[in-house]
Amino acid sequence: MYKKETICIQSGWKPKNGEPRVLPIYQSTTFKYESSEQMGRLFDLEESGYFYSRMQNPTNDCVAQKICELEGGVAAMLTSSGQAANHYAVFNICEAGDHVVMSSTVYGGSFNLITCTMKKMGIECTVVDPDAPAEELEKAFRDHTKCVFAETIANPALVVLDIEKFAKLAHAHQVPLIVDNTFATPINCNPFKWGADIVTHSTTKYMDGHAMALGGCIVDSGNFDWAAYPEKFPGLCTPDESYHGIVYTEKFGKAAYITKATSQLMRDLGSMQSPQNAFLLNVGLETLPLRMERHCYNAQKCAEFLQSHEKVAWVNYPGLPGNKYYELAKKYMPKGTCGVISFGLKGGREAAAKMMDRLELAAIVTHVADARTSVLHPASHTHRQMNDEQLKEAGVAPDLIRLSVGIEHIDDIIADLSQSLA
Ligand SMILES: *Cc1c(COP(=O)(O)O)cnc(C)c1O
């Protein structure tokens, strides 16, 4: 097995003699066959092959394979966005009447997806404090709980998950742990090593890295034994009538979970990533290890600069000694966490808005985790309808500035922060 830097460059597309050196974009909705019988076998999942890009496309599969190797999984698939990845990851094993245990600090989009939209689909959710002791977390589980969902580093709270604690809890209740590993990326953290069963990504962030293409990915470790709990996971362990009675765990073994998600959920819900976007994602992946190293280096320097500045009230970055998650981050992400920092000014909400207006290099955008340094002030932007009281309840300090540190030269980034603070 190659190291991650090599996987990022060499895995996925493996050209044969005379084939293009670079991953081609298979810009085709459909694929040609010589016999009607063979096409029939493909539709029955009797034979593997491409027939329609809503289910699978060769460009996408090469990129999914690369991410699969980076995470150390057995199977993976791309989706049109991170939202679609998290939706499918949960919905693949939950149906109306089922229940999810979820960390309270997950990304706002995932929070809405699971507590509002999936609730309308009949799936219940219990939200838990990820820092609560195991005995407390135990109480969240029900007979019909089907998975635990959390983030390795929460966006934007920057809470580092105790992955082992969560994996042990999930397994004690015979359900898998699904973790969104978007912020850490597989370069900085491999959740499977610590017991997570399924990993999801918004590839829109560091993996693409250039703010060019929305995308998502789901990777299965192959470690969760669905067949041991057939009554809990009937979708994987009993015949699928929409495929002439195929039982995924019997026919596909360790690839059961991803095969079901591609051949059933993708077939019916259709959140496919375009091959064009998969191509861009692949270009991003080639330099991911280099960029993550620089993002983490720059973020650490910015965090240290802000912490020592007289106008700054507080800084939250897991790489700072004294941060609540410093030890967990060292354990799970020894090479660094991510490039996102949050901080507050002594002048509060008003000073935050003023400082941001003075920034010249760092742009105000609703995005994080790409090559360009950017800022967002949730109280003035994403959460602007809320007063200070409501913001506190939502866990967003009124003065919180989210800084996504890019890969420009550190001196220029700090000079910009410095002049705007002045
Ligand atoms: C952005 C993000 C998502 C949603 O991804 P999209 O690609 O925007 O749909 C999910 N999880 C995390 C942690 C994110 O940062």
The ligand as a Gaussian input file, in Angstrom:
#p B3LYP/6-31G(d) Opt

LIG

0 1
 C      -20.200000      21.978000       3.737000
 C      -20.411000      20.823000       4.576000
 C      -21.424000      19.885000       4.292000
 C      -22.377000      20.062000       3.144000
 O      -21.680000      19.946000       1.960000
 P      -22.178000      20.573000       0.553000
 O      -21.154000      20.041000      -0.383000
 O      -22.180000      22.059000       0.710000
 O      -23.543000      20.023000       0.307000
 C      -21.529000      18.774000       5.108000
 N      -20.713000      18.598000       6.166000
 C      -19.740000      19.475000       6.482000
 C      -18.866000      19.225000       7.660000
 C      -19.553000      20.619000       5.697000
 O      -18.586000      21.497000       6.024000

